């Protein structure tokens, strides 16, 4: 009993911590569920996709072959990856670098107050923009595959289970993109809830 009590107290602390951060129970989402969430999160439905579960296999293959620390960033639920006109990653935001309590602090050092923003996480070339797009699943039959003809492309990975952290993150990236009025910018939103259930 003495050994069980600390474990139980840790479990309730974890639940409490999740609650304070606004993190929800993970659930499988249908295309319809994701479309409903896009409206709630102020995401344009035509620019919204789901991440195919096979993306996890790609990450594992890369991890096995490269054995790099950078691959861990691509496993995270909240990410914004900025690509420039040459399709090179030029800025990268990942939840594990944000810190903060009870909300993640994405705008440390005011980096999101100009466009394109200073990178928060190490930039890498592990996965190209074209590779990412191969794993984006269309949510609605009338929708088309994402076009990447813009000067800047921003991939925003988000999830329902990250609750208000997702909402805040999406809003911040949208605001940041609005600062680049002189550039042609395309934001592609990718829900990744189902990947974390694999």
Protein Blocks (a to p, Z undefined) as FASTA:
>chain_A
ZZmmmmmmmmmmmmmmmmmnopacdddddfklmmmmmmmnopafklgccddfklmmmmmm
mmmmnopaklmmmmpmbdcddddfkopafbdcdfklngpcfbdcfkgghlmmcccdddfb
dcdfkbcfklmmmmpccfbfkbccddfkbfbdcdddddfklmmmmmmmmmmmmmmmmmmm
mbccddddddfklmmmZZ
